[in-house]
């Protein structure tokens, strides 16, 4: 939640214009670490992360 507040503060506004919205995802930064990176949703990246 802290990452979202820092990088995408508009998510916590009471009303958000539709044109401002976007899909986001959290991706691992490195295979052997627990660090996650916030990124815009990309189906290919999501599938790669799942595999």
C-alpha positions, -999 to +999 in steps of 0.1 A: +000+000+000+029+024+007+042+019-028+008+026-043+005+058-022+039+070-032+038+062-069+001+064-077-015+088-052-045+094-074-057+058-064-066+072-030-086+102-042-124+100-035-132+105-072-110+097-101-117+106-137-120+075-159-094+087-184-069+089-155-073+052-145-050+024-156-044-012-147-014-019-125+005-050-114+032-059-090+062-078-105+091-094-088+123-074-092+145-104-090+136-141-089+153-148-056+142-117-037+109-106-022+110-071-037+082-061-060+080-034-086+048-015-095+042-015-133+014-008-157-004-040-166+011-059-195-003-093-203+030-107-217+049-095-186+022-110-163+024-144-181+062-144-180+061-137-142+037-165-137+059-190-155 
